[in-house]
């Protein structure tokens, strides 16, 4: 009654292969985009933008990138924080080196630079996989953080070692710097997040996505049927690096404004994004959003309930957050390995049959 496919027929291959072939799904996403672009900017305040919406949008992009690599292509990576740092430092050098160019193009260029770096560190995937590939990407994480700390050129020889985003505007409205308007920063990140989701959705449903999934399921069989493992794996690293670079650039320039690489892009950042993918669901674009929303909203909820309402110490609430996240990861790995995305798929299946028994 609420979710039916009966009568929703297609008369051409083009209609049947569109991103959301079911009308209900298509209209639902149209409504979500309409609310996000036309209503939310007028009702949010500084707290909601900085505590919820900006980290959710930015981490969603990072989770999409990591999900393409880990969930769709099966290449384990623990270097997400380091690749986010590449995007942050790339956009910083571009903003300071080419101040006349729009920050919109700087962020895209930072994603491209990160894609190249990610491909270079993805070359070992042609020879190793599994645990050994995870160790190789973990080495990339530590090497990139060390590089940005030790080479003064990356932070323009600043005495503090920090990088600070200069003020930049889009259509006369500041999106970075001290004069940033919350709704402008939100819309700027939302444009990149929506575009990333649409691009990733189409890539994973096309030929590239089928090659990635063939490599993930059985790389030897995929090579036998004609899939080039070199192109498939390196393209997954490149696309993943592009999205992660976008998130790193936005995380630095729009969200934080000033960062120190060891604190902002350490190993904890890599694990945080990986936990988002695991809890949200491997091999699912929706799961990337669900995992990011869960791990962004959980600390806010705990802080408001435990610290604000019950008066608990802040450190105790922070430790409880780690315990809850760790416990949930164990539960999801055992009870529901496909995460929140699978629970959403099961709910939709039940809606298709309601009110009849399943």
N, C-alpha and C positions, 0 to 999 in steps of 0.2 A: 504494500500500500504506500509506504513512504519511499521506497527505493526499488523501482521496477525498470527492467530492460525490455519488457514485452511491448511491441509496437514501435520500438526505436530502431527501425531498420535502415540499412544503407543501400544506396543504388550505384555506388562507384567505389573503386579502390581508394580514391583520394579521401572520400568521406570516412571510410572504414579505418584509414591509417592516420587520422588526425590525432593530435596529442591526447585529447579526451573524447573518445568516440561516443560515450554515453552522455546524453543531454543533461541528465541530472548532475553528473560530475562537472560538466562544462559550465553550467549555470552557477553551480555552487562556487567554483573558483572565480567566476566573474564577480559574484557578490563579495567574496573575500577581498579581491583586488579593489573593488569599488569602495568598500569600507576602509581599507588600508590607505588608499590614496586620497579619498574625498572627505572622510569623516574623522579618522584618528588624528590627523594633524591639527584639527581645530579644538580637540577636547583634551589633549595631553598637556602635562606640565613638565617642568624641568626634572622632577624626581622620576616620573615614569619614563621619560626619554633616556636618562642616564642610567637608571637602575634596571630597566626591563627592555625597552624597545631597541636601543642601539646595540647592546651586547647580544640580544637575540638575533637581530638581523645579521650582524657581523659573524657570529659563531655559526649561524646557519650556512653562510657561504663557505666557511672553512670546513664544516661537516659535510657539505655536498662534495667539496673537492676530495676530502679523505675517503668518503664513501665510494666515489668513482674508482679510486685506487684500490681500496681494501675490499669493499663490498661487491663491486662489479668485476674487477680484474683479479682479485685475490692476491695482490701484492702487499704484504704487511709493511707498514711504515710507522716509525716512531719519531720522525723528524719534522712533524707538522709545526711545532713551535719555531724551529730554525728557519723553515721556509716562510712562515709568517714574518719573521724578522727580515728576511730578504725583501719581501714586499714593502715593509715599513721603511727600511733604509733606502730602497730604490726610489720610493716616492719622495722621501726627504731630499735626496740628492737631485732629483728632477725638479722639485719645487724651488729649491735654492739655486739651481743652475739655470733654469729656464722660467723665471717668474712671470714672463708674459704669456705663457701657455696655460690654458685652462686646467684646473686640477682634475677635471673629469678625464682628460686624456692622460694626465700623469698617473692616475690610479690604474687605468687600463695598461699603460706602458709598464708600470710596476708589476702587474700580473704577468705580462709577457717576459719580463726579465726573470721573474721567479720560475716561470715554466722552463726556461733554458737551464737555470741552475738545478731545478728538480730533475730534468732529463740527465744531466751530468751525474748526479748522485743516484739515478735510477739505472745506470749502466750495469752495476753488479747484478741486477735482477735477471740479466740474460744468462748468468751462470749459476746463481744461487737463488734459493727461495725459502720461505718459511722462517724459521728461527734465525737463520744466518742472514737473511735479508733484513729482518728486524734489527739485528745488531748493526748491520751496515748503515741503515737509516738513522739509528741512534747515534752512531759515530758522526754522521752528517750534522745532527742536532748540536752536538758538543763542539764540532769544528766551526760551524757558522757562528755560534755565540762567541767562541774564542776570537774568531776573525774580526767581528764587529767591535769587540772590546779592545783588541790589540792594535788595530790599524786606525790611526787618528783621522785619516782622510774620510772615512765613512761618517764620522760625526763632526766633520769640518773643524777639526783640531780644537774642539771645545774643551775647556779646562775641567769641566765636570764629567765629561764623557756622555752626557745626555744629548738627545736630539729633540728639538721643539719645532712644531709645525708653524710656519708663518701663516699669516692671515690670507685666505683666498676666498673669492666670491664666485657665485654662480648667478648670473642675471642680476647682479647688483646686491645679492644677499649673501652674507658671510656664512660659510659652511665649515671653516676652520679658524682657529685663533680665539682670542679672548672675547670677541664680539659675536661669536656664533649664536644663531638663533636655534632653539631646540627643535622646532618644527622643520626648519631647513635642513639641519643635520639628519633628522629622521627621514625626510623625503629623499635626500641624497643617497643614504644607505639603502633605502627601500628600492630605489630604481635599480641599483646594482644587484640587490638580493633577488628581485623579481626576474630580472634578465638572466641571472645565473641559473635560477631554478628552471626557467623555460628552456634555456640552452642545454642544461644537463638532462632534462627530461627528454628532449628530442635526440640528443646524442646517445643516451642509453637505450632508446627504443629503435635506433637505426642500425646500420651495418657495423659502426664502430662498437656500439654496445654489445651486439651479438658476438663480435670477435673477443671482446673483453671477457664476456661470460664463458665463452668456450675455453679461453686460456685459464680462467678461474676453475672451471669444473674438471678439466683434464688437458693439460697443455700438450702432452704428446699426441693425443687424439686430435686436438685442434690443429696441430701442425700437419698431421697426416691428411686432413680434409682440406688443407690449403690456406690455413690462417698463418700469417707470418708472425711468429712470436716477437721478433725484434720490433716491428712496427706497432703491434698491439700493445706491448708492455710500455714502450717508450711514449706512445701516444697517450696512454693512461697516466703516466707520470707527468707529461706535459700539460694535459687538461687539468689534472689534479693540482699541479703547481700553479697554474693560472688562477684558479679559484682561490687557493690558499693565499696566493700573493695579493689578490684583491682584498681578502679579509684582513691581511696584515697591514696593508696600506690604509684601509679605513679604520682599523683598530688604533693605529698611531695618529693619523692626521685628523680624523673626525671625532673619535671617542675619547682618547686620552689626551692628545695634544702634545705631550712630552713623555718620553720613555727612556729607560735604561735597559739595554738588551737583556742582561742577565735576569732582571726582575720581571720584565714584561713578557719575554719569550723564552723562558727556561723550559726545562723538561716537563714541569707541571702543566704547561700549556699544551704540550703534545698529548699527554695523557688525558687532559680534560676533553679535547676534541675527539680523541679515540673513544672515551666513555660515552660521549654524545652519540657516536655512530653505533656503538654496541647497544645502548639502551633504546635508541630510536629504531634501529633495525638495519642490518647490513643489506646492501643491494636495494635500497629504497630511497627515493628523493624525499618522499613524505617523512620517512623515518629520520632523515637529517634534520628536518624542521622540528619534529616531535622531540628528538633527543636534545636539541639546542634549547627548546622551550622548557623542557623539564629541568635541565641543569642550570638554566638561568633563573627560573622562577623558584626553584627549591631554596637556594640561599636567601632570597628576598622574603619568602614565606617564613622560613625559620627565624630570620632576624626580626621580623615584625611580630611573630607570635611569641617566640621564646624570650627575646631581649626586650622588645617593646611592650608586650602585654604581661608576660610572666615575670619579667625583671631578672632573667638569667644573665650571668656574665657573658660577655661577647666571645671570649675564648672557648667557653664550654659549648656554646651554640655552634661555633666553627668546628670543634672536634666532633660534635654530634652529626654535623653535615657530612664529614668524611666517612663516618660509620654508616650513615644511611646510604650514601652513594655506593660505597663498597659492597654493602649488603645487597643493594638492588642489582648491581652488576652480577654478583654470584647467582641471585635468583633468576635473572633473565637468561644467563648462560645455561642454567639447568632447566628451568621450567619453560621458557620461551626464547629460544636462541635468536629468533627473528625480530624480537623487540616489540616496541609499541606499534610499529607498522603492521605486524601480523595481527595484533589485537584489533586494530582498525579494520583490517580485511575481514576478520571473523565477524565483527559487528556489522559490516556491510552485507555479508552473506546472510546473517540472521534477519536483517531488514528486508532482504529480497523475499524471504519466505514468510515473514510475519503477516497475519497472526496464526499461520499454520505451524505445526510442530516441526522442529528441525530433525 
